[in-house]
Amino acid sequence: MPSYIFSNDRLADDLDHLSDELERQLVLMAIEEQFRPHPLRALLAWAGKLMQSLRRTSGRAEMARAGA
């Protein structure tokens, strides 16, 4: 057999290996991203809860004034 056939097979194997390695790295990156802390999201969630709490407190104060 001509030698270029073997080199093409070797190239195909190398490309398969690189493709598998790239896929593995992308999966690892996705997993790490999923569990990475997101401080801005946490801050936004905290601010939302604070606003809800303030609205509830404000609503109770208005109801108390209206009833008194």
MOPAC internal coordinates of N, CA, C and O (Angstrom, degrees):
PM7 1SCF
backbone

  N    0.0000 0     0.00 0     0.00 0    0    0    0
  C    1.4528 1     0.00 0     0.00 0    1    0    0
  C    1.5165 1   109.92 1     0.00 0    2    1    0
  O    1.2310 1   121.01 1   -31.55 1    3    2    1
  N    1.3158 1   115.68 1   148.45 1    3    2    1
  C    1.4656 1   118.26 1   177.73 1    5    3    2
  C    1.5245 1   111.28 1   -66.53 1    6    5    3
  O    1.2310 1   121.05 1   -30.62 1    7    6    5
  N    1.3073 1   115.59 1   149.38 1    7    6    5
  C    1.4690 1   119.94 1  -175.61 1    9    7    6
  C    1.5266 1   112.45 1   -69.54 1   10    9    7
  O    1.2310 1   119.64 1   154.22 1   11   10    9
  N    1.3400 1   118.29 1   -25.78 1   11   10    9
  C    1.4653 1   119.02 1  -178.65 1   13   11   10
  C    1.5290 1   111.92 1   -66.76 1   14   13   11
  O    1.2310 1   119.50 1   155.70 1   15   14   13
  N    1.3095 1   118.57 1   -24.30 1   15   14   13
  C    1.4608 1   121.29 1   177.50 1   17   15   14
  C    1.5285 1   108.94 1   -65.18 1   18   17   15
  O    1.2310 1   121.09 1   137.35 1   19   18   17
  N    1.3286 1   115.53 1   -42.65 1   19   18   17
  C    1.4572 1   118.71 1   179.15 1   21   19   18
  C    1.5219 1   110.86 1   -66.43 1   22   21   19
  O    1.2310 1   120.20 1   140.75 1   23   22   21
  N    1.3161 1   117.22 1   -39.25 1   23   22   21
  C    1.4560 1   119.25 1  -179.65 1   25   23   22
  C    1.5279 1   110.38 1   -67.43 1   26   25   23
  O    1.2310 1   119.96 1   144.91 1   27   26   25
  N    1.3404 1   117.68 1   -35.09 1   27   26   25
  C    1.4574 1   119.80 1   176.71 1   29   27   26
  C    1.5248 1   111.05 1   -67.88 1   30   29   27
  O    1.2310 1   120.90 1   141.84 1   31   30   29
  N    1.3323 1   115.88 1   -38.16 1   31   30   29
  C    1.4623 1   118.94 1   175.88 1   33   31   30
  C    1.5195 1   110.38 1   -63.57 1   34   33   31
  O    1.2310 1   120.83 1   138.62 1   35   34   33
  N    1.3018 1   116.02 1   -41.38 1   35   34   33
  C    1.4629 1   120.67 1   178.61 1   37   35   34
  C    1.5307 1   109.97 1   -63.81 1   38   37   35
  O    1.2310 1   120.77 1   137.73 1   39   38   37
  N    1.3228 1   116.13 1   -42.27 1   39   38   37
  C    1.4641 1   120.18 1   178.25 1   41   39   38
  C    1.5267 1   110.75 1   -62.92 1   42   41   39
  O    1.2310 1   120.49 1   137.13 1   43   42   41
  N    1.3244 1   116.66 1   -42.87 1   43   42   41
  C    1.4659 1   120.69 1   178.20 1   45   43   42
  C    1.5244 1   110.50 1   -61.82 1   46   45   43
  O    1.2310 1   120.12 1   138.52 1   47   46   45
  N    1.3175 1   117.37 1   -41.48 1   47   46   45
  C    1.4677 1   120.79 1   177.73 1   49   47   46
  C    1.5257 1   111.12 1   -64.00 1   50   49   47
  O    1.2310 1   121.04 1   136.86 1   51   50   49
  N    1.3412 1   115.62 1   -43.14 1   51   50   49
  C    1.4655 1   119.61 1   178.66 1   53   51   50
  C    1.5251 1   110.76 1   -62.74 1   54   53   51
  O    1.2310 1   120.10 1   138.18 1   55   54   53
  N    1.3273 1   117.41 1   -41.82 1   55   54   53
  C    1.4632 1   120.52 1   179.18 1   57   55   54
  C    1.5235 1   111.35 1   -66.45 1   58   57   55
  O    1.2310 1   120.54 1   141.80 1   59   58   57
  N    1.3267 1   116.58 1   -38.20 1   59   58   57
  C    1.4696 1   119.78 1   175.95 1   61   59   58
  C    1.5203 1   110.46 1   -62.13 1   62   61   59
  O    1.2310 1   120.95 1   136.39 1   63   62   61
  N    1.3338 1   115.79 1   -43.61 1   63   62   61
  C    1.4657 1   119.79 1   179.16 1   65   63   62
  C    1.5235 1   110.68 1   -62.62 1   66   65   63
  O    1.2310 1   119.96 1   135.36 1   67   66   65
  N    1.3284 1   117.68 1   -44.64 1   67   66   65
  C    1.4588 1   121.25 1   178.71 1   69   67   66
  C    1.5162 1   111.41 1   -63.34 1   70   69   67
  O    1.2310 1   120.54 1   140.05 1   71   70   69
  N    1.3155 1   116.56 1   -39.95 1   71   70   69
  C    1.4552 1   121.03 1   178.24 1   73   71   70
  C    1.5271 1   110.85 1   -63.47 1   74   73   71
  O    1.2310 1   120.55 1   136.08 1   75   74   73
  N    1.3250 1   116.56 1   -43.92 1   75   74   73
  C    1.4678 1   120.84 1   178.08 1   77   75   74
  C    1.5240 1   110.83 1   -63.39 1   78   77   75
  O    1.2310 1   121.06 1   137.69 1   79   78   77
  N    1.3315 1   115.57 1   -42.31 1   79   78   77
  C    1.4623 1   120.16 1  -179.70 1   81   79   78
  C    1.5307 1   110.62 1   -65.32 1   82   81   79
  O    1.2310 1   120.09 1   138.13 1   83   82   81
  N    1.3126 1   117.43 1   -41.87 1   83   82   81
  C    1.4621 1   121.19 1   177.91 1   85   83   82
  C    1.5241 1   110.36 1   -62.50 1   86   85   83
  O    1.2310 1   120.49 1   135.89 1   87   86   85
  N    1.3139 1   116.67 1   -44.11 1   87   86   85
  C    1.4696 1   120.38 1   178.66 1   89   87   86
  C    1.5257 1   110.79 1   -61.49 1   90   89   87
  O    1.2310 1   120.76 1   137.77 1   91   90   89
  N    1.3248 1   116.15 1   -42.23 1   91   90   89
  C    1.4624 1   120.50 1   178.82 1   93   91   90
  C    1.5194 1   111.17 1   -61.74 1   94   93   91
  O    1.2310 1   120.62 1   135.79 1   95   94   93
  N    1.3259 1   116.43 1   -44.21 1   95   94   93
  C    1.4547 1   120.31 1   179.95 1   97   95   94
  C    1.5268 1   111.90 1   -66.12 1   98   97   95
  O    1.2310 1   120.27 1   141.05 1   99   98   97
  N    1.3183 1   117.08 1   -38.95 1   99   98   97
  C    1.4651 1   120.27 1   178.32 1  101   99   98
  C    1.5244 1   111.53 1   -65.51 1  102  101   99
  O    1.2310 1   120.48 1   140.80 1  103  102  101
  N    1.3181 1   116.68 1   -39.20 1  103  102  101
  C    1.4608 1   120.17 1   177.61 1  105  103  102
  C    1.5293 1   110.05 1   -64.81 1  106  105  103
  O    1.2310 1   120.30 1   135.91 1  107  106  105
  N    1.3228 1   117.04 1   -44.09 1  107  106  105
  C    1.4609 1   120.20 1   178.04 1  109  107  106
  C    1.5242 1   111.36 1   -61.57 1  110  109  107
  O    1.2310 1   120.49 1   138.20 1  111  110  109
  N    1.3279 1   116.68 1   -41.80 1  111  110  109
  C    1.4666 1   119.96 1   178.47 1  113  111  110
  C    1.5318 1   110.95 1   -62.55 1  114  113  111
  O    1.2310 1   120.30 1   139.08 1  115  114  113
  N    1.3282 1   117.02 1   -40.92 1  115  114  113
  C    1.4630 1   120.86 1   179.48 1  117  115  114
  C    1.5244 1   110.94 1   -64.28 1  118  117  115
  O    1.2310 1   120.72 1   139.01 1  119  118  117
  N    1.3336 1   116.23 1   -40.99 1  119  118  117
  C    1.4663 1   120.11 1   178.97 1  121  119  118
  C    1.5254 1   110.26 1   -65.56 1  122  121  119
  O    1.2310 1   120.24 1   135.37 1  123  122  121
  N    1.3295 1   117.16 1   -44.63 1  123  122  121
  C    1.4570 1   120.54 1   179.03 1  125  123  122
  C    1.5214 1   110.86 1   -62.13 1  126  125  123
  O    1.2310 1   119.96 1   138.83 1  127  126  125
  N    1.3111 1   117.69 1   -41.17 1  127  126  125
  C    1.4623 1   121.74 1   179.79 1  129  127  126
  C    1.5236 1   110.64 1   -63.73 1  130  129  127
  O    1.2310 1   120.84 1   142.64 1  131  130  129
  N    1.3236 1   116.00 1   -37.36 1  131  130  129
  C    1.4626 1   120.32 1  -178.35 1  133  131  130
  C    1.5292 1   111.03 1   -63.27 1  134  133  131
  O    1.2310 1   120.17 1   143.51 1  135  134  133
  N    1.3307 1   117.28 1   -36.49 1  135  134  133
  C    1.4539 1   121.00 1  -175.93 1  137  135  134
  C    1.5254 1   113.23 1  -103.11 1  138  137  135
  O    1.2310 1   120.02 1  -174.64 1  139  138  137
  N    1.3188 1   117.56 1     5.36 1  139  138  137
  C    1.4631 1   121.49 1   179.06 1  141  139  138
  C    1.5284 1   108.91 1   -73.77 1  142  141  139
  O    1.2310 1   119.85 1   -40.65 1  143  142  141
  N    1.3193 1   117.89 1   139.35 1  143  142  141
  C    1.4630 1   119.06 1   177.33 1  145  143  142
  C    1.5357 1   110.95 1   -64.30 1  146  145  143
  O    1.2310 1   120.80 1   -37.56 1  147  146  145
  N    1.2966 1   116.08 1   142.44 1  147  146  145
  C    1.4650 1   121.87 1   178.38 1  149  147  146
  C    1.5272 1   108.12 1  -120.59 1  150  149  147
  O    1.2310 1   120.18 1   -92.56 1  151  150  149
  N    1.3407 1   117.26 1    87.44 1  151  150  149
  C    1.4662 1   120.02 1  -173.51 1  153  151  150
  C    1.5290 1   113.38 1   -62.11 1  154  153  151
  O    1.2310 1   119.40 1   144.96 1  155  154  153
  N    1.3173 1   118.76 1   -35.04 1  155  154  153
  C    1.4621 1   119.04 1  -179.44 1  157  155  154
  C    1.5253 1   110.90 1   -69.33 1  158  157  155
  O    1.2310 1   120.34 1   141.60 1  159  158  157
  N    1.3171 1   116.96 1   -38.40 1  159  158  157
  C    1.4667 1   119.60 1   176.34 1  161  159  158
  C    1.5219 1   110.38 1   -63.38 1  162  161  159
  O    1.2310 1   120.56 1   138.25 1  163  162  161
  N    1.3318 1   116.53 1   -41.75 1  163  162  161
  C    1.4590 1   120.53 1   179.39 1  165  163  162
  C    1.5303 1   110.25 1   -64.12 1  166  165  163
  O    1.2310 1   120.33 1   138.63 1  167  166  165
  N    1.3124 1   116.98 1   -41.37 1  167  166  165
  C    1.4605 1   121.02 1   178.61 1  169  167  166
  C    1.5265 1   110.79 1   -63.54 1  170  169  167
  O    1.2310 1   120.44 1   137.22 1  171  170  169
  N    1.3193 1   116.77 1   -42.78 1  171  170  169
  C    1.4599 1   121.06 1   178.43 1  173  171  170
  C    1.5279 1   110.80 1   -63.33 1  174  173  171
  O    1.2310 1   119.99 1   136.50 1  175  174  173
  N    1.3152 1   117.62 1   -43.50 1  175  174  173
  C    1.4656 1   121.24 1   178.21 1  177  175  174
  C    1.5257 1   110.45 1   -62.38 1  178  177  175
  O    1.2310 1   120.11 1   137.37 1  179  178  177
  N    1.3273 1   117.39 1   -42.63 1  179  178  177
  C    1.4518 1   121.62 1   178.70 1  181  179  178
  C    1.5307 1   110.78 1   -63.20 1  182  181  179
  O    1.2310 1   120.35 1   136.19 1  183  182  181
  N    1.3283 1   116.94 1   -43.81 1  183  182  181
  C    1.4670 1   120.67 1   179.32 1  185  183  182
  C    1.5271 1   110.54 1   -63.32 1  186  185  183
  O    1.2310 1   120.16 1   140.46 1  187  186  185
  N    1.3336 1   117.30 1   -39.54 1  187  186  185
  C    1.4605 1   120.75 1   177.56 1  189  187  186
  C    1.5206 1   111.63 1   -61.89 1  190  189  187
  O    1.2310 1   120.32 1   136.05 1  191  190  189
  N    1.3216 1   116.99 1   -43.95 1  191  190  189
  C    1.4623 1   120.92 1   178.15 1  193  191  190
  C    1.5207 1   110.99 1   -64.38 1  194  193  191
  O    1.2310 1   120.50 1   140.05 1  195  194  193
  N    1.3063 1   116.65 1   -39.95 1  195  194  193
  C    1.4605 1   120.74 1   178.03 1  197  195  194
  C    1.5251 1   110.75 1   -62.01 1  198  197  195
  O    1.2310 1   120.48 1   136.07 1  199  198  197
  N    1.3357 1   116.69 1   -43.93 1  199  198  197
  C    1.4652 1   120.35 1   179.25 1  201  199  198
  C    1.5283 1   110.98 1   -63.49 1  202  201  199
  O    1.2310 1   119.92 1   138.63 1  203  202  201
  N    1.3212 1   117.76 1   -41.37 1  203  202  201
  C    1.4616 1   120.76 1   177.46 1  205  203  202
  C    1.5180 1   110.67 1   -60.99 1  206  205  203
  O    1.2310 1   120.81 1   136.91 1  207  206  205
  N    1.3125 1   116.06 1   -43.09 1  207  206  205
  C    1.4543 1   120.95 1   179.91 1  209  207  206
  C    1.5226 1   110.55 1   -63.42 1  210  209  207
  O    1.2310 1   120.59 1   137.10 1  211  210  209
  N    1.3193 1   116.48 1   -42.90 1  211  210  209
  C    1.4647 1   119.93 1   179.60 1  213  211  210
  C    1.5240 1   111.55 1   -66.01 1  214  213  211
  O    1.2310 1   120.45 1   141.72 1  215  214  213
  N    1.3355 1   116.74 1   -38.28 1  215  214  213
  C    1.4654 1   119.74 1   177.90 1  217  215  214
  C    1.5231 1   110.68 1   -64.34 1  218  217  215
  O    1.2310 1   120.49 1   137.30 1  219  218  217
  N    1.3300 1   116.66 1   -42.71 1  219  218  217
  C    1.4640 1   119.94 1   179.37 1  221  219  218
  C    1.5263 1   110.57 1   -63.31 1  222  221  219
  O    1.2310 1   120.99 1   135.68 1  223  222  221
  N    1.3266 1   115.72 1   -44.32 1  223  222  221
  C    1.4661 1   120.35 1   179.90 1  225  223  222
  C    1.5239 1   110.14 1   -63.71 1  226  225  223
  O    1.2310 1   120.59 1   137.17 1  227  226  225
  N    1.3204 1   116.48 1   -42.83 1  227  226  225
  C    1.4559 1   121.09 1   179.47 1  229  227  226
  C    1.5291 1   110.62 1   -63.79 1  230  229  227
  O    1.2310 1   120.14 1   138.27 1  231  230  229
  N    1.2977 1   117.34 1   -41.73 1  231  230  229
  C    1.4635 1   121.72 1   179.13 1  233  231  230
  C    1.5172 1   111.47 1   -63.77 1  234  233  231
  O    1.2310 1   120.08 1   140.76 1  235  234  233
  N    1.3189 1   117.45 1   -39.24 1  235  234  233
  C    1.4729 1   120.64 1   178.51 1  237  235  234
  C    1.5241 1   110.67 1   -66.35 1  238  237  235
  O    1.2310 1   120.56 1   139.67 1  239  238  237
  N    1.3272 1   116.53 1   -40.33 1  239  238  237
  C    1.4729 1   120.17 1   179.97 1  241  239  238
  C    1.5270 1   110.18 1   -64.30 1  242  241  239
  O    1.2310 1   119.99 1   138.87 1  243  242  241
  N    1.3255 1   117.63 1   -41.13 1  243  242  241
  C    1.4623 1   120.52 1   178.55 1  245  243  242
  C    1.5207 1   110.29 1   -65.17 1  246  245  243
  O    1.2310 1   120.03 1   138.24 1  247  246  245
  N    1.3361 1   117.54 1   -41.76 1  247  246  245
  C    1.4676 1   121.04 1   179.49 1  249  247  246
  C    1.5196 1   110.07 1   -64.75 1  250  249  247
  O    1.2310 1   119.78 1   141.99 1  251  250  249
  N    1.3321 1   118.03 1   -38.01 1  251  250  249
  C    1.4654 1   121.68 1   179.42 1  253  251  250
  C    1.5296 1   110.11 1   -66.15 1  254  253  251
  O    1.2310 1   120.52 1   138.71 1  255  254  253
  N    1.3432 1   116.60 1   -41.29 1  255  254  253
  C    1.4682 1   119.87 1   178.71 1  257  255  254
  C    1.5213 1   111.17 1   -65.82 1  258  257  255
  O    1.2310 1   120.59 1   139.39 1  259  258  257
  N    1.3196 1   116.48 1   -40.61 1  259  258  257
  C    1.4506 1   120.42 1  -178.59 1  261  259  258
  C    1.5347 1   111.25 1   -68.18 1  262  261  259
  O    1.2310 1   120.35 1   145.61 1  263  262  261
  N    1.3045 1   116.94 1   -34.39 1  263  262  261
  C    1.4624 1   121.11 1  -179.06 1  265  263  262
  C    1.5188 1   113.16 1   -81.81 1  266  265  263
  O    1.2310 1   119.92 1   161.07 1  267  266  265
  N    1.2952 1   117.77 1   -18.93 1  267  266  265
  C    1.4754 1   120.71 1  -176.51 1  269  267  266
  C    1.4843 1   113.84 1   -83.93 1  270  269  267
  O    1.2310 1   120.10 1   180.00 1  271  270  269

